[in-house]
Amino acid sequence: MEPTKSQNSSNWLFVIGSLWLLLAAWLLYYQLNQSASIQVEWNTATELDTAGFNLYRSPAADGEFMRINDKLIPSRGDGVSGASYTYSDKSITGGETYYYLLEEVELDASTNRYESDIFSYTVPVVTWWAVVLTAVSLLAGLALILIGIREHKT
């Protein structure tokens, strides 16, 4: 006996729904296995005699800060204008909070640590977009499978 048109469409709904569920599982797997990183950004107004910058990180606001850049982040500003900087911190763990401290290094090797400007960032375990896409994929897959079950019964 040959399958009816309704059975064929319900089979396709099962297949497509299953693919949506696989997409949801892959998105979640990808996000949980993605290495976390933080983009640390800062701006300067002027950089008179500035050689560059060091960036320090600590797991506590009052903890020991360790330098995270391998070499001096070179100055790009001058005595009249500053510059914008970005440093990607990739040696972090999702779900943890990190505290950052910036140190300016002058041409004469003196330093200025901006301890009043310590800032923190909590690294999410899963990003918001992954949660939304996973939820949409999961709901779409389940909806298609349920529609396929209803069509198969008729």
Secondary structure, 3 states (H helix, E strand, C coil): CCCCHHHHHHHHHHHHHHHHHHHHHHHHHHHHHCCCCEEEEEECCCCCCEEEEEEEEECCCCCCCEECCCCCEECCCCCCCCCEEEEEECCCCCCCEEEEEEEEEECCCCEEECHHHCEEEECCCCCHHHHHHHHHHHHHHHHHHHHHHHHHHC
